[in-house]
Amino acid sequence: MDMDGASSVVLQALTQATSQDTAALKPAEEQLRQWETQPGFYSVLLNIFNNHMLDVNVRWLAVLYFKNGIDRYWRRVAPHALSEEEKTSLRAGLITNFNEPVNQIATQIAVLIAKVARLDCPRQWPELIPILLECVKGQDGLQQHRALLTFYHVTKTLASKRLAQDRRLFQDLASGIYSFACSLWSHHTDCFLQEICARDEAAALGSLERTLLSLKVLRKLTVFGFQEPQQNMEVMGFLNAVFERLKQFLECSRQVGPDSTCREKLQKMIILYTKVLLDFLEYHACAFIPLIQRSLEFAVSYLFTPAGEGVTFERFIVQCMNLIKMIVKNDAYKPSKNIDDSKPESLEAHKIKTAFFTHPTLTEIGRRLVSHYFLLTEEELAMWEEDPESFAVEETGGDSWKYSLRPSAEVLFLDIFHNYNQTLIPVLLDMVQNLQGPTNVDDSAQLLMKDSVYNAVGLAAYELFDNVDFDQWFKNQLLGELQVGHHRYKLIRRRVIWLIGQWISVKFKSDLRPLLYEVILSLMQDPDLVVRIETATTLKLTVDDFEFRTEQFLPYLESIFGLLFQLLQQVTECDTKMQVLHVISCVIERVNIQIRPHVGCLVQYLPLLWKQSEEHNMLRCAILTTLIHLVQGLGAECKNLYPFLLPVIQLSTDVSQPPHVYLLEDGLELWLVTLENSPAITPELLRIYHNMSALLELSTENLRTCFQIVIAYLYLSATDFLQNYAESLCRAFCNMLKDITNEGQVQVLKVVEIALKVSPILGAHMFQPLLPAVFRGIVAGERYPVVMSTYLGIMGRILLQNSSFFSSLLTQMASECSQKMEQLLGSVIEMWVDRMDNITQPERRKLSSLALLSLLPSDNSVIQDKFCGIINISVEALHDVMTEDSETSTFKDCMLMSHFEEPKLSDDEEPPTEQDKRKKLLALEDPVHSVSLQQFVYEKLKAQQAMMGDQGFGALMETVDTELVRQLQEFLKGL
């Protein structure tokens, strides 16, 4: 690019690209995109964003284009990579002056310098750090700040590199500049404290900004710059100084008051100090041991003694709680069960912790956590009144303990309680004892305290297992609390039903369940919405529990299900509807077919909810889950849902529709259970299969479910399905088999095997293109046993149930291999006999035996030559399937099924699906289950004898091992 001419052209394009007018904007963006790969373009951008006279928006855009260009074209190996000459001049231009007046642009420039540093520093850019340090020392306030900002971003980026060589380079850098970084931080901190004492807030704010940046640099250097930081006096000196500085800044924050301009930055600074300690503890647990005592003293004094009053703020409290939690929970600070195996550091840390956590200290921490930090705040109580749904479904899972006060206090309580339960159990039980009996509804402080204590008892349920007789407490105290209907007592009603949910899987007698269902029934009609939502959650935990008995729940099912449905309609927030739907799904899943009389209203409401939730894919996922359980509960009656169900499946599994990203997995599951429970095929149900070809091409983790869906169609209506879709399915399978694992190959071939089982004639015809590969695999002696077993299963079906097709396939393969048919058949039988041990399923072993026996009687010399092997396989199969009747001493084939029986079900067993019934009926026609192997062997041998005459047959039998003949006679006696 010609620099002078180019500058004005690029400047014009950037100006148009910042306009609001689409007509100017689009062509300008396209022009800039084309220039991205032009030599000199980035030099022009550098000149533009360094020119402070130009419009801020244009300069901002120039920085962004430059930054994106680094990501795409700075590496040597990138397509259209920048030349080394241009990169050298750009690097020099980036650090000529640090005087950017606009804060946002200064930050972006610092970030893009850091991006270049990540790729080029220190090898191609050794001068970067020395120049930054020089500018940081300068007297010009703006230049000093901008250089410090860049220094921080460069340090942060270099610290994030994880390769061993890069880490060594960063450690070299850290050891070289650590002293300077410490003195810089110290200097700016002192300046700030002097200025704030002199009430010069404007100057103090500037110094505070520099203190913040220099501490950010030090944090990265301290945490990532030293392999063994405990060996470095300066690092440990800095970490010890952190505690003193924290006290100064906390005091300072108290003095400046809430209206000070410095207040927000001061709090940021305080949090940053705690981050230094938390990061160091996370990455260097052993080096942190000398700091354990001070950290615990510091955190505990601010959180649990009057020292923190008027000084602490929420984010700081959370950080201190996390610091205590990480020390208490750290595995590096716990000795091994066998003390002799423990590391000296672990023993030392354990000793410090034990000395610190004395009985009085633990008692005070336990009491304060429950009586102070667990109390519902005014904001939370206001939220309960104004936005009950948000209050009821507030997220406390995952990592919320790292950032939010309530989850943080609860997690700390649990960890301390777990590690020091001997001390803390009596403390908590004492608190419970002091709150026995109903509380006066006008005493709000006492109500809040009871809520907190019950919260603690729920959280610590597992720890309190041996110390609380929950059943007695439920009957004698908690039941009474739930019957107090006063609106102020809703606090306790909600907490008690939550508490029962926490204990249900820990210790709750089965006989008390009916009483609990009555309580749930009553509370599901509570005037307060939060209580109703909490009750629904406890119902889910109760129904989901291992001890759940359907028969105990059935008397309450209709009423509770009706109330759950009402609740689903009453709540308006997406998250709450999802929560209630999960409860409904759980109930349907557990009571299964017993739900049928009660789902009418739900079935009518779900289509409306689906329509309303068009923008909320997560809610739609919950609806899909509910539908899955509903279809399983309804069984064959699910056909009445088709008008709603089939369009839902259609949309969820259509990969050309954007929502499939969220809905596909549940949509496939719903499709599968719908097929499994459908009594008969319908044109609409068959039509949804159009979605499948795109899904099979995706080859994702959902492939297994897709295969199960294909199999379900085969069982439901093999003829309709194969005539409409087998051709495309066979093409998809042929493509898959070219590049697939052994496990995947087995999955594909299993579908083919089932097609042959369900429809031997049509199946063989439709999957003909796949079969030569199977035949070749058998002749070649496929090495992978499970694949070989599947090959033999497929070939066994064809040979036994479609012998004319087998003959034509044999002819085709013989001409392909230039072999005689008899010779090829001999190779197949030989390999079959040799690899019989690869087949482990008794059904397939019997099938192999029936298939090979079906070649008899034969006067073909090859078959007679392999006669011994066929008898060998038959005797093996007889051993697999024959059971001896001890009374009559005769054998019978245990695989024979004579007629279809509805199985007797126990309460815990799920009733058979329509597909299970179809499989049973199919089995009655399957030779494996309808032909007696013993009888079949006998008839075939008789026919062979009749064909050859006694003498010839006798000679043939002599080729068989005498022991095998003896076993065979044993099986055939009595026929």
Residue pairs with C-beta under 8 A, 6 or more apart in sequence:
1 35
1 38
1 39
1 40
1 41
1 43
1 44
2 40
3 40
3 43
3 44
3 47
6 40
6 41
6 44
7 44
7 47
7 48
10 32
10 35
10 41
10 44
10 45
10 48
11 48
11 54
11 58
13 28
13 31
13 32
13 35
14 28
14 32
14 48
14 58
14 61
14 62
14 65
15 55
15 58
16 24
16 25
16 27
16 28
17 25
17 28
17 29
17 32
17 61
18 55
18 57
18 58
18 61
19 25
19 28
32 65
35 41
36 65
36 69
36 72
36 73
36 80
37 73
37 80
39 82
39 83
39 86
40 86
41 69
42 66
42 69
42 82
42 86
42 90
43 86
43 89
43 90
43 93
45 62
45 63
45 65
45 66
45 69
46 66
46 90
46 93
46 94
47 93
48 54
48 58
48 59
48 62
49 59
49 60
49 62
49 63
49 66
49 105
49 109
50 93
50 97
51 59
52 59
52 100
52 101
56 102
56 105
59 102
59 105
60 102
60 104
60 105
60 108
63 105
63 108
63 109
63 112
64 108
66 112
67 108
67 111
67 112
67 115
69 82
70 112
70 115
70 116
70 119
71 115
72 78
72 80
73 80
73 81
73 82
74 81
74 82
74 87
74 115
74 116
74 119
75 81
75 119
82 90
87 120
87 124
90 116
91 116
91 120
91 124
91 125
91 128
94 109
94 112
94 113
94 116
95 113
95 127
95 128
95 131
95 132
95 150
97 143
98 135
98 142
98 143
98 146
98 147
98 150
99 140
99 142
99 143
99 146
100 106
100 109
100 146
101 142
106 146
106 149
107 149
109 150
110 146
110 149
110 150
110 152
110 153
110 154
111 153
113 128
113 150
113 153
113 154
114 150
114 153
114 154
114 156
114 157
115 157
116 125
117 125
117 128
117 154
117 157
117 158
118 157
118 158
118 161
121 128
121 129
121 154
121 158
122 128
122 129
122 169
122 173
128 154
129 154
129 173
129 177
132 147
132 150
132 151
132 154
133 151
133 177
133 180
135 143
135 144
135 146
135 147
136 144
136 147
136 148
136 151
136 184
137 144
138 144
138 147
141 206
144 210
145 206
145 209
145 210
145 213
148 184
148 210
148 213
148 214
148 217
149 213
151 213
151 217
152 213
152 216
152 217
152 220
155 216
155 217
155 220
155 221
156 216
156 220
158 166
158 169
158 170
158 173
159 170
159 220
159 221
159 223
159 224
159 225
161 167
161 170
167 224
170 224
170 225
171 225
171 226
171 227
173 225
174 221
174 224
174 225
174 226
175 225
175 226
177 221
178 221
178 225
178 232
178 234
178 235
179 234
181 214
181 217
181 218
181 221
182 218
182 234
182 237
182 238
184 214
184 217
185 211
185 214
185 215
185 217
185 218
188 207
188 210
188 211
188 214
189 211
189 245
191 207
191 210
191 211
192 204
192 207
192 208
192 211
193 248
193 252
195 201
195 203
195 204
195 207
196 204
196 252
196 256
196 262
201 260
201 261
201 262
204 262
205 261
205 262
205 265
208 262
208 265
208 266
208 269
209 265
211 269
212 265
212 268
212 269
212 272
215 269
215 272
215 273
215 276
216 272
218 238
218 276
219 272
219 275
219 276
219 279
222 229
222 235
222 238
222 239
222 276
222 280
223 276
223 279
223 280
223 283
223 284
224 283
226 232
226 235
228 287
229 235
229 236
229 280
229 284
229 287
230 236
230 284
230 286
230 287
230 289
230 290
236 290
239 276
239 277
239 280
239 291
240 291
240 294
242 273
242 276
242 277
243 294
243 295
243 298
245 273
246 270
246 273
246 274
246 298
249 266
249 269
249 270
249 273
250 270
250 302
250 311
250 312
250 316
251 311
252 266
253 263
253 266
253 267
253 270
253 311
253 313
254 310
254 311
256 262
256 263
256 266
257 263
260 266
267 313
267 315
267 316
270 316
271 315
271 316
271 319
274 316
274 319
274 320
274 323
275 319
277 291
277 295
277 323
278 319
278 322
278 323
278 326
280 287
280 288
280 291
281 288
281 291
281 295
281 323
281 326
281 327
281 330
282 326
285 330
285 332
285 333
286 332
286 345
288 295
289 333
289 345
289 348
289 349
289 352
292 327
292 333
292 349
292 352
292 353
292 356
293 352
293 356
295 323
295 324
295 327
296 324
296 327
296 353
296 356
297 356
298 320
299 320
299 321
299 323
299 324
300 324
300 361
300 365
301 307
301 308
302 308
302 311
302 312
302 316
302 317
302 320
303 312
303 317
303 320
303 321
303 324
303 368
304 364
304 365
304 368
305 364
308 317
312 320
314 405
317 373
317 405
317 408
318 402
318 403
318 404
318 405
318 408
321 408
321 409
321 411
321 412
322 401
322 402
322 408
322 412
324 412
324 416
325 401
325 408
325 411
325 412
325 415
325 416
327 333
327 353
328 353
328 412
328 415
328 416
328 419
329 415
329 419
330 349
332 345
332 346
332 349
333 346
333 349
333 350
333 353
334 346
334 350
335 342
335 346
335 347
335 350
336 342
336 346
339 347
357 420
359 423
362 416
362 420
362 423
362 424
362 427
363 423
363 424
363 427
365 416
366 413
366 416
366 417
366 423
366 424
366 427
366 428
367 427
367 431
369 409
369 412
369 413
369 416
369 456
370 413
370 428
370 431
370 452
370 453
370 455
370 456
371 431
371 449
371 452
373 405
373 406
373 409
374 406
374 409
374 410
374 413
374 451
374 452
374 455
374 456
375 448
375 449
375 451
375 452
376 384
376 448
376 451
376 452
376 491
380 391
383 390
383 391
384 391
384 530
388 528
388 529
388 530
388 533
389 529
389 533
389 571
389 572
389 573
389 575
389 576
390 573
391 530
392 529
392 530
392 533
392 534
392 576
393 533
393 573
393 575
393 576
393 579
396 404
396 406
396 407
396 410
400 407
401 407
401 408
401 410
401 411
402 408
410 455
410 459
413 456
413 459
413 460
414 459
414 460
416 424
417 424
417 428
417 459
417 460
417 463
418 463
421 463
425 463
425 464
425 467
428 453
428 456
428 457
428 460
428 464
429 467
429 468
431 453
431 456
432 453
432 457
435 446
435 449
435 450
435 453
436 477
437 477
438 480
438 481
438 484
439 446
439 447
439 450
439 489
439 492
440 446
441 447
441 484
441 486
441 488
441 489
442 488
444 488
447 488
447 489
447 491
447 492
448 491
450 491
450 492
450 495
451 491
451 492
451 495
454 492
454 495
454 496
454 499
455 495
455 498
455 499
457 464
457 468
457 499
458 495
458 498
458 499
458 501
458 502
458 503
459 502
461 502
461 503
461 506
461 507
462 506
465 506
465 507
468 507
470 503
470 506
470 507
470 508
471 507
471 508
471 509
471 512
474 500
474 508
474 512
475 512
475 515
478 496
478 499
478 500
479 515
479 519
481 489
481 492
481 493
481 496
482 493
482 496
482 497
482 519
482 522
482 523
484 492
484 493
487 527
487 528
490 526
490 527
490 528
490 530
490 531
493 523
493 526
493 528
493 531
494 528
494 530
494 531
494 534
497 519
497 520
497 523
497 531
497 534
497 535
497 538
498 534
498 537
498 538
500 508
500 516
500 519
500 538
501 534
501 537
501 538
501 541
501 542
504 538
504 541
504 542
504 545
505 541
505 545
505 546
508 516
508 547
510 547
510 549
510 552
513 542
513 547
513 548
513 549
513 552
513 553
514 552
514 555
514 556
516 542
517 542
517 552
517 553
517 555
517 556
517 560
518 556
520 535
520 538
520 539
520 542
520 556
520 560
521 556
521 559
521 560
521 563
523 531
523 532
523 535
524 532
524 535
524 536
524 539
524 560
524 563
524 564
524 567
525 532
525 563
526 532
526 535
529 570
529 571
532 567
532 570
533 567
533 571
533 576
533 579
533 580
536 564
536 567
536 579
536 580
536 583
537 579
537 583
539 560
539 564
539 583
539 587
540 582
540 583
540 586
540 587
542 548
543 553
543 586
543 587
543 590
544 586
544 590
548 590
549 907
550 590
550 591
550 592
550 594
550 907
551 907
553 590
553 591
554 591
554 594
557 587
557 591
557 594
557 595
557 598
558 597
558 598
560 587
561 584
561 587
561 595
561 598
561 599
562 598
562 601
564 580
564 583
564 584
564 587
565 584
565 601
565 602
565 605
567 580
568 577
568 580
568 581
568 584
568 602
568 605
568 609
569 605
571 577
571 580
574 613
574 616
574 618
574 619
577 609
577 613
577 619
577 622
578 618
578 619
578 622
581 619
581 622
581 623
581 625
581 626
582 622
582 625
584 602
584 626
585 622
585 625
585 626
585 628
585 629
586 629
587 595
588 595
588 599
588 626
588 629
588 630
588 632
588 633
589 629
589 632
589 633
591 633
592 632
592 633
592 910
592 911
593 633
593 634
593 635
593 911
594 633
595 630
595 633
595 634
596 633
596 634
596 635
596 637
599 630
599 633
599 634
602 626
602 630
603 630
603 640
603 641
603 644
606 623
606 626
606 627
606 644
607 644
609 619
609 623
610 620
610 623
610 644
610 648
613 619
613 620
613 623
617 659
617 661
617 662
617 663
618 662
620 652
620 659
620 662
620 663
621 662
621 663
621 666
623 648
624 648
624 652
624 663
624 666
624 667
624 669
624 670
625 666
627 641
627 645
627 648
627 670
628 666
628 669
628 670
628 673
630 638
630 641
631 638
631 641
631 645
631 670
631 673
631 674
631 677
632 673
632 677
632 910
632 913
634 640
634 641
634 677
635 677
635 911
635 913
635 914
636 677
636 678
636 679
636 914
638 645
638 674
638 677
638 678
639 678
639 679
639 680
639 682
642 682
642 684
642 685
645 670
645 674
646 674
646 684
646 685
646 688
648 667
648 670
649 667
649 670
649 671
649 674
649 688
650 688
650 691
651 657
651 659
651 660
651 663
651 667
652 659
652 660
652 663
652 664
652 666
652 667
652 668
652 670
653 660
653 663
653 664
653 667
653 668
653 671
653 688
653 691
653 695
654 660
654 691
654 694
655 664
655 691
655 694
655 695
655 698
656 694
660 667
664 702
665 702
665 705
668 695
668 702
668 705
668 706
668 709
669 705
671 688
671 709
672 705
672 708
672 709
672 712
674 685
675 685
675 709
675 712
675 713
675 716
675 915
676 712
676 913
676 914
676 915
677 913
677 914
677 915
678 685
678 716
678 914
679 914
680 716
680 717
681 713
681 716
681 717
681 720
681 721
685 716
686 713
686 717
686 720
686 721
686 724
689 713
689 721
689 724
689 725
692 706
692 709
692 710
692 725
692 729
693 728
693 732
695 702
695 706
696 703
696 706
696 729
696 732
696 736
697 732
699 736
703 744
703 747
704 747
707 747
707 748
707 750
707 751
710 729
710 751
711 750
711 751
711 754
712 915
713 721
713 725
714 721
714 722
714 751
714 754
714 755
714 758
714 759
715 754
715 758
715 915
715 918
715 919
715 922
716 915
716 918
718 755
718 758
718 759
718 762
718 763
719 759
719 762
722 755
722 759
722 762
722 763
722 766
723 762
726 755
726 762
726 766
726 767
727 766
730 766
730 767
730 769
730 770
733 748
733 751
733 752
733 767
733 770
734 769
734 770
736 744
736 748
737 745
737 748
737 770
737 773
740 748
742 784
742 786
742 787
743 786
745 787
745 790
746 786
746 787
746 790
749 774
749 787
749 790
749 791
749 794
750 790
752 763
752 767
752 770
752 794
753 790
753 793
753 794
753 797
755 763
755 766
755 767
756 763
756 764
756 767
756 794
756 797
756 798
756 801
756 802
757 763
757 797
757 922
757 926
758 922
760 797
760 798
760 801
760 802
761 802
761 805
764 771
764 798
764 802
764 805
765 805
771 794
771 798
771 809
772 809
772 812
772 813
772 816
774 791
774 794
774 795
775 795
775 809
775 813
775 828
776 813
777 787
777 788
777 791
778 788
778 791
778 792
778 795
778 828
778 831
778 832
779 813
779 817
779 824
779 827
779 828
779 831
781 788
781 831
781 834
781 835
782 788
782 791
785 835
785 838
786 838
788 835
788 838
789 838
789 839
789 840
789 841
789 844
792 832
792 835
792 838
792 839
792 844
792 848
793 839
793 844
793 847
795 806
795 828
795 832
795 851
796 844
796 847
796 848
796 850
796 851
797 847
797 851
798 805
798 806
798 809
799 806
799 851
799 852
799 854
799 855
800 847
800 850
800 851
800 854
800 927
801 927
803 854
810 821
810 824
810 825
811 821
813 824
814 820
814 821
814 823
814 824
817 824
822 860
822 861
822 862
823 862
825 860
825 862
825 863
826 862
826 865
826 866
829 852
829 855
829 862
829 863
829 866
829 869
829 870
830 866
830 869
832 848
832 852
832 869
832 873
833 852
833 866
833 869
833 870
833 872
833 873
836 845
836 848
836 873
836 876
839 845
839 848
842 880
842 881
842 895
843 895
843 928
845 876
845 877
845 880
845 881
846 877
846 880
846 881
846 895
846 928
846 933
847 927
847 928
848 873
848 877
849 873
849 874
849 876
849 877
849 878
849 933
849 937
850 927
850 928
850 931
850 933
850 936
852 870
852 873
852 874
853 870
853 874
853 936
853 937
853 940
854 940
855 863
855 870
856 863
856 870
856 940
856 941
856 943
856 944
857 940
857 943
857 944
857 946
857 947
857 948
858 864
858 944
858 947
859 947
859 948
863 870
864 956
867 956
867 959
867 960
868 959
868 960
868 961
871 960
871 964
871 968
872 960
872 961
872 964
874 933
874 937
874 968
875 964
875 967
875 968
875 971
877 933
878 891
878 933
878 934
878 937
878 967
878 968
878 971
879 967
881 893
881 894
881 895
881 933
882 891
882 892
882 893
882 894
882 933
882 934
882 971
883 891
883 892
883 894
884 890
884 891
885 891
885 892
890 973
890 974
891 934
891 971
892 932
892 934
893 932
893 933
893 934
893 935
895 928
895 929
895 933
896 929
896 930
896 932
897 920
897 923
897 924
897 929
897 930
899 924
900 917
900 920
900 921
900 924
903 912
905 911
912 920
923 929
924 930
934 971
934 972
934 975
935 975
937 968
937 971
937 972
938 972
938 975
944 953
944 956
945 953
948 956
957 965
960 968
